[in-house]
Amino acid sequence: MTRLYLPSSLEVLARLHAGEELATTTAVEADDDSEDSEYAALLTAAEASAELVGTGGRRVVVVAEVGRPGDPVTVREVVAVHVDTEAGADPDDDLAWFATQEIGQLVQGADGA
């Protein structure tokens, strides 16, 4: 299995939750299984998410495990989601961790976030 960190937005997360697949072209892969490498991949994906959502948006990083790099991601492959706790959070703030069971609650307000 390959663990990928996908820069995203709440709107894209909502579409994933509704059954769409995510392309992994912008995914970041950790160099190895170490905690430091995975954290570096998360930070890189968070920076890319900040560019995607723009100023005032909430950064979202979808963490998924796929069979091979390049495989599309469905909600079944998602193992966790990292999201800013509020819109316009400081880019240096840590992202909050959410379990897959919480995705529905996160995307309920996606149209206004």
C-alpha positions in Angstrom: 0.0 0.0 0.0 1.1 3.5 -0.7 0.1 6.4 1.6 -0.7 9.6 -0.2 -1.4 13.1 1.1 -3.7 14.9 -1.3 -4.1 18.7 -1.2 -7.8 19.4 -1.3 -10.7 21.7 -0.2 -13.9 21.2 1.6 -15.8 21.3 -1.7 -13.6 18.5 -3.2 -13.9 16.6 0.1 -17.7 16.8 -0.3 -17.6 15.4 -3.8 -15.4 12.6 -2.6 -17.8 11.9 0.2 -20.6 11.8 -2.4 -18.9 9.1 -4.4 -16.5 10.8 -6.8 -13.0 9.7 -7.3 -10.0 12.0 -6.7 -7.1 12.0 -9.1 -3.8 11.7 -7.4 -1.8 13.9 -9.8 -1.1 16.4 -7.0 -0.6 13.9 -4.2 2.5 14.0 -2.0 4.1 10.7 -1.0 6.3 10.4 2.1 9.9 9.4 1.4 9.6 6.5 3.9 7.3 5.3 6.8 9.0 7.5 9.4 6.9 9.9 11.3 9.1 12.8 10.2 8.7 11.9 6.6 5.0 11.6 6.8 4.8 14.9 8.6 6.9 16.6 5.9 4.5 15.2 3.3 1.5 16.5 5.2 3.0 20.0 5.4 3.8 20.0 1.7 0.3 19.0 0.9 -1.1 21.6 3.3 1.0 24.3 1.4 -0.5 23.1 -1.9 -4.0 23.2 -0.4 -3.5 26.8 0.8 -2.7 27.7 -2.9 -5.9 25.8 -4.0 -8.3 27.4 -1.5 -6.8 30.9 -1.5 -6.8 33.4 1.3 -9.6 32.9 3.8 -10.2 29.3 2.8 -9.7 26.2 5.0 -6.8 23.9 4.0 -7.7 20.3 3.6 -5.4 17.3 3.2 -6.9 13.9 2.5 -4.7 11.0 3.6 -5.4 7.8 1.6 -3.8 4.4 1.1 -3.9 3.1 -2.5 -2.5 0.0 -4.1 -0.2 1.9 -6.4 0.8 5.5 -6.9 -1.5 7.0 -9.6 -4.5 4.9 -8.5 -7.5 7.2 -8.0 -8.8 7.7 -4.5 -12.3 6.9 -3.4 -13.7 7.5 0.1 -12.9 3.8 0.8 -9.2 4.5 0.6 -9.3 7.5 2.9 -7.7 6.9 6.3 -7.9 10.4 7.7 -8.5 14.0 6.9 -6.5 17.1 8.2 -8.4 20.4 8.1 -7.9 24.0 9.4 -10.2 24.5 12.4 -11.5 27.8 10.9 -11.4 29.7 7.7 -8.4 32.0 7.3 -6.3 30.2 9.8 -2.6 31.1 9.9 -0.6 28.9 7.5 1.7 28.0 10.4 -1.1 26.6 12.5 -1.4 22.8 12.7 -4.3 21.2 10.9 -6.8 19.3 13.0 -7.1 15.5 12.5 -10.5 14.0 11.6 -11.4 10.3 11.3 -13.2 9.1 8.2 -16.4 8.8 10.1 -16.4 12.6 10.6 -16.2 13.5 6.9 -19.9 13.9 6.6 -19.9 16.5 9.4 -17.0 18.3 7.9 -18.7 18.7 4.5 -22.1 19.7 5.8 -21.0 23.3 5.8 -18.7 23.1 2.8 -20.8 25.4 0.7 -20.4 28.2 3.2 -16.9 27.6 4.3 
